[in-house]
């Protein structure tokens, strides 16, 4: 686990290993979320990057008789 220090300007440096694993680039936007007692950074990805994510998913569902 990596540890970072909050600077006097409230900045943090994301460790190199994490940047490489997540393919982060300079200038990339991150969403900051407070979750319980922690802070999470989530990369904002373009919607096109999830294209095909659900490929092969079964889309057939059983419907009630009055919903056909």
VOPAGU-2260 file (C-alpha; in pm, 1 decimal, decimal comma):
REM VOPAGU-2260
SITE   aa  ch    i         X         Y         Z
SITE  UNK   A    0       0,0       0,0       0,0
SITE  UNK   A    1     124,0     346,0     -88,1
SITE  UNK   A    2     115,2     641,9     148,1
SITE  UNK   A    3     101,5    1004,7      38,5
SITE  UNK   A    4     132,5    1330,6     230,3
SITE  UNK   A    5    -108,4    1618,7     200,9
SITE  UNK   A    6      87,8    1935,3     114,0
SITE  UNK   A    7      26,2    2276,8     272,2
SITE  UNK   A    8    -168,1    2361,2     -45,4
SITE  UNK   A    9    -386,0    2049,4       6,7
SITE  UNK   A   10    -226,6    1866,8    -287,1
SITE  UNK   A   11    -127,5    1500,7    -313,4
SITE  UNK   A   12      97,4    1318,0    -557,9
SITE  UNK   A   13     -44,2     991,8    -691,5
SITE  UNK   A   14     232,0     728,7    -673,0
SITE  UNK   A   15     387,5     621,0   -1002,7
SITE  UNK   A   16     275,8     258,6    -968,3
SITE  UNK   A   17     -87,9     365,2    -928,9
SITE  UNK   A   18     -64,6     613,9   -1218,9
SITE  UNK   A   19      74,4     342,2   -1444,4
SITE  UNK   A   20    -183,3      80,3   -1340,4
SITE  UNK   A   21    -471,6     320,1   -1406,9
SITE  UNK   A   22    -309,3     471,5   -1718,7
SITE  UNK   A   23    -346,7     823,8   -1577,8
SITE  UNK   A   24    -204,3    1112,4   -1779,0
SITE  UNK   A   25    -120,0    1472,1   -1683,5
SITE  UNK   A   26    -424,9    1697,1   -1702,2
SITE  UNK   A   27    -670,5    1409,7   -1672,6
SITE  UNK   A   28    -979,8    1485,0   -1467,7
SITE  UNK   A   29   -1055,5    1289,4   -1150,7
SITE  UNK   A   30   -1382,6    1290,3    -961,9
SITE  UNK   A   31   -1333,9    1336,0    -585,9
SITE  UNK   A   32   -1583,1    1160,9    -361,7
SITE  UNK   A   33   -1613,0    1153,4      14,7
SITE  UNK   A   34   -1716,3     802,4     114,9
SITE  UNK   A   35   -1765,3     749,1     489,9
SITE  UNK   A   36   -1430,1     848,3     643,0
SITE  UNK   A   37   -1218,4     838,3     325,9
SITE  UNK   A   38   -1155,5    1029,5       3,7
SITE  UNK   A   39   -1173,4     849,1    -331,1
SITE  UNK   A   40   -1039,7     969,8    -665,9
SITE  UNK   A   41   -1219,7     825,1    -968,2
SITE  UNK   A   42   -1090,7     890,5   -1321,5
SITE  UNK   A   43   -1348,0    1055,0   -1547,4
SITE  UNK   A   44   -1349,6     844,1   -1863,8
SITE  UNK   A   45   -1526,2     923,5   -2191,1
SITE  UNK   A   46   -1847,4     727,7   -2245,5
SITE  UNK   A   47   -1697,0     573,6   -2561,1
SITE  UNK   A   48   -1448,5     382,1   -2344,9
SITE  UNK   A   49   -1728,1     156,6   -2213,1
SITE  UNK   A   50   -1858,5      67,3   -2557,1
SITE  UNK   A   51   -1893,2    -310,5   -2584,2
SITE  UNK   A   52   -1863,5    -360,4   -2208,0
SITE  UNK   A   53   -2184,5    -566,2   -2195,1
SITE  UNK   A   54   -2125,3    -752,7   -2520,9
SITE  UNK   A   55   -2274,6   -1100,4   -2508,9
SITE  UNK   A   56   -2511,5   -1018,4   -2223,4
SITE  UNK   A   57   -2843,5   -1205,4   -2237,6
SITE  UNK   A   58   -3112,8    -944,8   -2302,8
SITE  UNK   A   59   -3407,1   -1184,6   -2300,0
SITE  UNK   A   60   -3629,2   -1138,7   -1997,2
SITE  UNK   A   61   -3954,0   -1305,6   -1900,1
SITE  UNK   A   62   -4245,4   -1066,2   -1902,6
SITE  UNK   A   63   -4578,3   -1095,5   -1732,5
SITE  UNK   A   64   -4870,5   -1165,0   -1963,2
SITE  UNK   A   65   -5015,1    -815,9   -1932,8
SITE  UNK   A   66   -4680,0    -651,3   -2018,9
SITE  UNK   A   67   -4638,0    -786,8   -2371,6
